[in-house]
Amino acid sequence: MHSFRSHFPSLQNTLHFISHSLGAMPAAATTSLALYANQWQSRSIRAWQEGWWQMPLTTGNLLAPILGAQPNTIVMQPNVTVAQWIILSCFDWRGRRNKLLTETANFPTNIYTFHELERLGARLTETRTEEELIEAIDEETLLVCVSHVHFRDSYRIDLQPIIAKAHAVGAMVLVDVYQSAGCLPIGLEALNADFAVGGSVKWLCGGPGAGFLYVRPDHIQNLQPQLTGWMAHRAPFAFEEGPIQFADSIFRFLHGTPSIPALFAAQSGYEIIAEAGVENIRAKSTQLTQYLIQKADEHSIPVRSPRDPEKRGGAVVIGVLDITQQLAEQNVLVDYRPGAGIRIGPHFYNTEDEIDELFRRIIALIA
Ligand SMILES: Cc1ncc(COP(=O)(O)O)c(C=O)c1O
């Protein structure tokens, strides 16, 4: 894992512990973005035919093994907010089966969206624990929306019993994997998840603008998003009149022109994550987060993330005041979440020596 450090130039002068929010930029992204600029300039309009139109799919296919999904089941999107709306827009929320279940710990963009969905007829229920959530899934539940790893405290939920209960009563499950993608093995296909959404800014080291949507293969042809557009048409360049004729493939979950430069950048992240291997990344991450907790204990700093590695994602939250600005001035990158504390997210390119140095800086500031 140590050898991967040289692929991330910024690590030379930064203590980068913020991969739960923004992964370090791979050197290859510079090359990839230069390639994009070169194609735009030299191939002009022809670049669309030479791979650009296919990029929402080809980029999704690079990501598929990282998430444990089959090829052609992931389509790139601008962000989680849009990707999730596309799925929500597939259903009629005015019927008897119209409950949407979620956890209060879900990310705010998801929760804000669910509240707006009430205007379209959805009945929203928010629960506080996994047990409550499972208990609340019933025959009137249409969709269960959960976050695989909670952003605030890095708590990792157990998806298997949630999906099993939902399927037993005819409900579906949408998982936000933003805080786990690229950091721990997910196994979307093995879990039998119906839908997943996520993005590339964090552990995937892919930069902004490269969100993604996974749809279980057997759902693809049965769903018709209302949030749609010409790119979802089976023949977009026929410019047909009248209502849309949806593509048979995962392309039916597209809408408008894709964010091509963002997809160029994201591919560099996926390539390096795939090369390192998600299992290896998880092993290193567990070792580093364990070490972080040990250091916090040595200094009697409260730990606000689960101590059991099985229940923890890639970050550890420690209960100290907001000193992120002072740390950033020293090129030490962490963040702070109100009501939680400082979030520290070591990735496969970090070392225990860096954690020692981070704690020296934190202790000096809080002393
Ligand atoms: C779990 C989770 N979901 C979603 C988002 C962001 O959503 P979007 O891609 O719409 O900005 C974040 C953080 O940025 C997150 O941590």
Ligand as a Chemical Component Dictionary entry (heavy atoms), coordinates in Angstrom:
data_LIG
# 
_chem_comp.id                   LIG 
_chem_comp.type                 NON-POLYMER 
_chem_comp.pdbx_formal_charge   0 
_chem_comp.three_letter_code    LIG 
# 
loop_
_chem_comp_atom.comp_id 
_chem_comp_atom.atom_id 
_chem_comp_atom.alt_atom_id 
_chem_comp_atom.type_symbol 
_chem_comp_atom.charge 
_chem_comp_atom.model_Cartn_x 
_chem_comp_atom.model_Cartn_y 
_chem_comp_atom.model_Cartn_z 
_chem_comp_atom.pdbx_ordinal 
LIG C1 C1 C 0 -23.750 9.822  2.362  1  
LIG C2 C2 C 0 -23.730 11.026 1.468  2  
LIG N1 N1 N 0 -24.666 11.169 0.515  3  
LIG C3 C3 C 0 -24.661 12.236 -0.315 4  
LIG C4 C4 C 0 -23.702 13.222 -0.220 5  
LIG C5 C5 C 0 -23.710 14.384 -1.175 6  
LIG O1 O1 O 0 -24.672 14.306 -2.182 7  
LIG P1 P1 P 0 -24.454 15.006 -3.606 8  
LIG O2 O2 O 0 -23.620 14.088 -4.443 9  
LIG O3 O3 O 0 -25.820 15.181 -4.146 10 
LIG O4 O4 O 0 -23.762 16.312 -3.368 11 
LIG C6 C6 C 0 -22.708 13.100 0.779  12 
LIG C7 C7 C 0 -21.613 14.093 0.971  13 
LIG O5 O5 O 0 -21.265 14.949 0.254  14 
LIG C8 C8 C 0 -22.725 11.988 1.633  15 
LIG O6 O6 O 0 -21.794 11.830 2.594  16 
# 
loop_
_chem_comp_bond.comp_id 
_chem_comp_bond.atom_id_1 
_chem_comp_bond.atom_id_2 
_chem_comp_bond.value_order 
_chem_comp_bond.pdbx_ordinal 
LIG C1 C2 SING 1  
LIG C2 N1 SING 2  
LIG C2 C8 DOUB 3  
LIG N1 C3 DOUB 4  
LIG C3 C4 SING 5  
LIG C4 C5 SING 6  
LIG C4 C6 DOUB 7  
LIG C5 O1 SING 8  
LIG O1 P1 SING 9  
LIG P1 O2 DOUB 10 
LIG P1 O3 SING 11 
LIG P1 O4 SING 12 
LIG C6 C7 SING 13 
LIG C6 C8 SING 14 
LIG C7 O5 DOUB 15 
LIG C8 O6 SING 16 
# 
